[in-house]
Amino acid sequence: MGDQRDRQRGRGEHRRQVGGRAAAGADRGARSGPRRLKPPKPKVEPQGVRKASGGKEGQRIAKLLARAGIASRREIERMIEARRIAIDDVPLETPATIVTSLRGVTVDGKPVQAPAPARLFLFHKPSGLLTTERDPKGRPTIYDRLPDDLPRVVPVGRLDLNTEGLLLLTTDGELKRQLELPATGVTRTYRARAYGNVSQEQLEDLIEGIEIEGVRYGSIDANLERRTGANTWIEMKLTEGKNREVRRVLEHLGLKVSRLIRTAYGPFVLDDLPAGGVAEVRQHDLVVFRKTLK
């Protein structure tokens, strides 16, 4: 019996000790007030970011250099990998570098000027020229035929070696990208002379698009213009411009293309521009056109 009372007194003493510690802890919490939070760590900007006035961030350097007409974005990325582009004499390591201007930027050691207003030229590409700056095999390119007084330009899209007609050239890499993207919906118009027979009904089916050897081609507005002996002239309008798209589609229909001419790119038309000729789009017309792009 005495042992039982001793055990009960022990449990009571334990509860008083625990309760006392809890109360003491609560009292300390009440005296100390709310728990203080550590201040957030300052935001660390990625390497290469330059803040503009007002705290606004800039753009990727590849985009600004493309706009300045240095090269396409893809080519600029290759130039960065080759350490040809630097900021304040420090070679860049990544095309993700963000800048607010081209101040201090050099390419091959030469300062880059701020982008001038975009310029757009129409060039009547003759057959037999490559749409590239240089060819390892030494074949002639469009740059061999361009006037010497033309500013540095890049082609909008490409025309095959044996395809002739309208090729747009621009000083602005961003405009080039806008014109090439299928999402912008800029229509390319071609006239093809093909050997063989095809019906207007077959051509109209292309409006739904077509898949050839696993490649899907989008909607094509095709119309039979006229027949001249065994040859047929066909007009085709499309917005994607995949590699050799017109030729592959017509060959799929059993035709052999003997001549292919691009006659228009959006609102810009070849018209009577002679082969090898160059004409510049008026600045006002270019500004109005760019406002229509998505």
Residue pairs with C-beta under 8 A, 6 or more apart in sequence:
45 51
46 96
46 98
47 97
48 61
48 87
48 92
48 94
48 96
48 97
48 98
48 99
49 57
49 58
49 97
49 98
50 58
50 98
50 99
50 100
50 101
51 57
51 100
52 58
52 100
56 100
57 98
57 100
58 64
58 98
58 99
58 100
58 101
59 98
59 99
59 100
60 95
60 96
60 97
60 98
61 76
61 80
61 85
61 87
61 92
61 95
61 97
61 98
61 99
61 105
62 73
62 76
62 77
62 80
62 95
63 73
63 173
63 174
64 99
64 101
64 102
64 115
65 71
65 76
65 85
65 102
65 105
65 107
65 112
65 173
66 72
66 73
66 76
66 172
66 173
66 174
66 176
66 177
67 115
67 118
67 172
67 173
67 174
68 102
68 112
68 113
68 114
68 115
68 116
68 173
69 115
69 151
69 152
69 153
69 154
69 170
69 171
69 172
69 173
70 76
70 107
70 112
70 173
71 79
71 154
71 173
72 154
72 173
72 176
73 95
73 173
73 177
76 85
76 95
77 95
79 85
79 107
80 92
80 93
80 94
80 95
83 91
83 92
84 91
84 107
84 108
85 91
85 92
85 105
85 106
85 107
86 92
86 105
86 106
86 109
87 97
87 99
87 104
87 105
87 106
88 104
89 106
99 105
101 114
102 112
102 113
102 114
102 115
105 111
105 112
106 112
115 172
116 171
117 283
118 170
118 171
118 172
118 174
118 175
118 286
118 290
119 151
119 153
119 170
119 171
119 172
119 280
119 281
119 283
119 286
120 168
120 169
120 170
120 175
120 268
120 280
120 281
120 286
121 150
121 153
121 168
121 169
121 170
121 278
121 279
121 280
121 281
122 166
122 167
122 168
122 169
122 268
122 270
122 273
122 278
122 279
122 280
122 281
123 142
123 146
123 166
123 167
123 168
123 169
123 277
123 278
124 164
124 165
124 166
124 167
124 270
124 273
124 274
124 275
124 276
124 277
124 278
125 131
125 142
125 159
125 163
125 164
125 165
125 166
125 167
126 145
126 164
126 275
126 276
127 161
127 162
127 163
127 164
128 140
128 161
128 162
129 140
129 141
129 142
129 144
129 145
129 161
130 139
130 140
130 141
130 142
130 161
131 141
131 142
131 155
131 157
131 158
131 159
131 160
131 167
132 141
132 142
133 141
133 143
134 141
134 143
135 141
139 161
142 155
142 167
145 276
146 153
146 169
146 278
147 278
150 169
150 278
151 171
152 171
153 169
153 170
153 171
154 169
154 170
154 171
154 173
154 176
155 167
155 168
155 169
155 176
156 167
156 168
156 169
156 170
156 175
156 176
156 179
156 180
156 265
157 167
157 168
157 179
157 180
157 188
157 241
157 265
158 243
159 165
159 167
159 262
160 244
160 247
160 260
162 260
163 260
163 261
163 262
164 259
164 260
164 261
164 262
164 275
165 190
165 260
165 261
165 262
165 263
165 270
166 262
166 263
166 264
166 265
166 268
166 269
166 270
166 273
167 262
168 179
168 265
168 268
169 278
170 176
170 179
175 290
178 184
178 290
178 293
179 186
179 265
179 266
179 293
180 241
182 218
182 239
182 240
182 241
183 294
184 293
184 294
185 239
185 294
186 239
186 265
186 266
186 293
187 237
187 238
187 239
187 264
187 265
187 266
188 237
188 238
188 239
188 241
188 262
188 264
188 265
189 235
189 236
189 237
189 262
189 263
189 264
189 265
190 235
190 236
190 237
190 238
190 246
190 260
190 261
190 262
190 263
191 225
191 233
191 234
191 235
191 236
191 260
191 261
191 263
192 233
192 234
192 235
192 236
192 246
192 247
192 250
192 257
192 259
192 260
192 261
193 231
193 232
193 233
193 257
193 258
193 259
193 260
194 231
194 232
194 234
194 250
194 255
194 256
194 257
194 258
195 230
195 231
195 232
195 255
195 256
195 258
196 230
196 232
196 253
196 254
196 255
196 256
197 232
197 254
198 224
198 232
198 234
198 250
198 253
198 254
198 255
199 224
200 223
200 224
202 253
203 222
203 223
203 224
203 234
203 253
204 222
206 219
206 220
206 221
206 222
206 236
206 249
207 219
207 220
207 221
207 222
208 219
209 216
209 217
209 218
209 219
209 220
210 216
210 217
210 220
210 249
210 252
211 217
212 248
212 249
212 252
215 242
215 248
217 238
217 240
217 242
217 245
217 248
217 249
218 238
218 239
218 240
219 238
219 239
220 236
220 237
220 238
220 249
221 236
221 237
221 238
222 234
222 235
222 236
222 237
223 234
223 235
223 236
224 232
224 233
224 234
225 232
225 233
225 234
225 235
226 232
226 233
227 233
231 258
232 255
234 250
236 246
236 249
238 245
238 246
246 257
246 260
247 257
247 260
250 257
251 257
261 270
262 270
263 269
263 270
264 270
266 289
267 289
268 281
273 279
281 289
